[in-house]
C-alpha cells in the first residue's frame, strides 16, 4: 500500500469553521463541540425588517417578528378569547395596522370557515382605540355561518375572540402580522 502526502509550503490552509456568531442584539453564540444550532421561531416583538436574530449559548434564533398567532378548540357557542396582544409592547403613542388570516374546522360535521381581516388601532400609550371600518372577508360553509370571529380592543389589549357552535368540536387558528409607527 502506498500513501500520498502533500505538504503545505505555499498558499493558505483551508479556512477554519465559524466559532462565533453575533446577532442583531449583539449577543454572541459560541460553538459547542464545533456546533452552532440554528433555530427558527416567531415573536410579537416589533422590528421593521420583519426578521431578527438572537443568541443564547451555542444557539442562534432566527425570528420572524411582528407575528401574532393563536389556536383554540371550542365545543359550545360561548365567546372565548383566543389571543390577547398587549399594545404596551411598543412604548409611546402610535398606530398599529394588523393583517390576520384565520381558519376554523368543524371536526363534528367536517365543515370549514376562513376569515381575512385588516384593521387599524390607535394606541395612545394607555388605551387602544379601534379605527373603523375594519376590512373583513368571511368564507363559511353550512352551519359554520353561525360561528363568529371578532377583533376587539379592551384597554391596552387587542382581543381575538371566537364563538363556536353548541355541541360541535371546532378547531380555530389565527395568524397575524402587524406594523407599528409612532
Secondary structure, 3 states (H helix, E strand, C coil): CCCCCCCCCCCCCCCCCCCEEECCCCCEEECECCECEEEEEECCCCCCCCEEEEEECCEEEEEECCEEEEEEEECCCCEEEEEEEEHHHCCCCEEEEEEEEEEEEECCCCEEEEEEEEEEEEECCCCEEEEEEEEEEEEECHHHHHCEEEEEEECCEEEEEEECCCCCCEEEEEEEEEEEEC
